Amino acid sequence: MQVKNELFDEIVNGPFQPGDRLPAEGELVGRFGVSRQTVRRAMAELVDLGLVRVEQGRGAFVHGPVVHFRLSKKVVHSENLLKQGHMSTSHFIAFEEAAASHETAEGLDLPVGATVYAIQTVSFADRVPIATSWNYLPKARFPDLKVRKTRSASMTALYAKQGIDDYVRLKTVVSARPASKSEARLLQQPASRWVLVTKKTDADLEGLPICYGEACWVTDRVQFVIDPRAF
């Protein structure tokens, strides 16, 4: 209780701020003169209170505020975050050609096996990863599409370069599942923690699908907000 209460006070009243790394387990053992098991129990209680998150291989961090991600007919990732005062960044980390799976083909209204571009991104709020996604675009629609691995990634900007200045979200499906090892690594979360999964289809203003995407989101950093007035 002493360890938990002192850390609680330092998190709530300072000096620790959201996103700060807490002292390592060994440092806390020395500071409080207790066992590692006692420190782990105190940290687990702070996690349960939503004040701390523990990231495998990185340590314990003061939990920042939850990002409220609005799902509507027009979803722009950066706008969602900027309106809440968060710095939004995304990185393109992979770009390849692939054969459309059954689910991708259905989302894009293509034959199974049709060639699509597969683009992987990681998205951040205030430099903390909140989502990683794969977006699939039909090659027949965008034959000259080129994407570089870059720290400045935006699907909206990518659409604009292809002559699509506006688009709508046809559908978003939300579910949950365990994270894969690669997803947990990219999201900097424990592999045992589940992720929220969104599957979406974007379309041009004529209603033709231009992108099918699957994203997984860190469950304790993101909350989805569905506003019926936005549809």
Phi, psi and omega in degrees: 000322179297313180298312181299313185294320180291318178293322178303312181297321181289332178282315184285320186251004183099163010273353184284141179242160177309130180095345180291144175277133177280160178304149180297160182305316180297323178295319180291324176301314179292321182295316185264349181066040181235177180279164176298323180298321179295317178298318181296321179295318179297317180295321179298323179291324177292325175296315180298329179281353180080015181267338187226145170237142180251124181249125185304125178080356182241330179118196182254139183230148173292128184288126176281175179294148179289136176276128177265113184256116186275125176261124183209187181292334176233112183248116175240113187306309185295322180297320178306316186278319182298324179294338179262005178084015179262144173280127184249127173221151175221147180241131166281124182242350178204146178212123183205164172268147181210164174270131184297126173289174180301316182291318178295317179298319178295318180295326183262000182058050180238163171292146174301133181093353177299150183284129177230158170269132178249123183237122178258136179228158168235132183247145185231149169238117182055043178069008177255126181295134178238342182200152169227143187215158168242128176244137184240124180240139181291127180296326181298328180279327184233067187296335184255016183296132176226134180227132176257149171296121186208156177276359179241090187243135178206119177294324179299316178294323179296317176301315183300321178295339179262014176086011179251100185273344179213153181203169180228157175270116179283322186199144170226126177247130183245133177213190179214151179197167174294146177285145171284168179298318181291322178295316179299322179294313181294326182271355180055052179226162177299142181295337181282346183277138178285164175236151168281141182237130173243137174239124189226157173230124173261147180224156174285179186289352174267359177089008180273127181299135178242342182203132169247134183222149174233124181233146172242138190239145178289122190295328183264010178241351186225139172231129179273138179241122180250115181253109182303335181289345183271003183246000000 
